[in-house]
Amino acid sequence: MEQNKENRKRDKILQLRLSKEEHEKLAELCESASTTKSNLIRSFIHKGKPIMPVSPEIIKEVNQLSKATNRIGQNVNQIAKQLNTANKRGDAIPKSYLDELSKVKRQLEKINKRADETTTLIFDNPNF
């Protein structure tokens, strides 16, 4: 219902002249974002940027980041369980546990690096 109110207010018409290349680029952007020219322009007006089509490369990268995060979560849970068990027994924390924590730190650094690379892919995307 809110959108219907907004649509009723849209009584201004925008006319724009484009070159053949610009028109083709606009059509490509709309197709890759699965949207209309009007919605693409509105997105730019409201958000300061057009709707960004998500390439398969970016989806793959995000999926890899998700899997890596899950692996780290599993490692952290295993370490926490072992530390709790050792603590209940009154044992000192073994060096191997500290080694595992170092592995987790390295994995987190890899994820942060990939996140930075993914962000670069997104913002360097010519369709952005």
Secondary structure as UniProt FT lines:
FT   HELIX           2..9
FT   HELIX           20..32
FT   TURN            33..34
FT   HELIX           37..47
FT   HELIX           56..89
FT   HELIX           95..124
FT   TURN            126..127
//
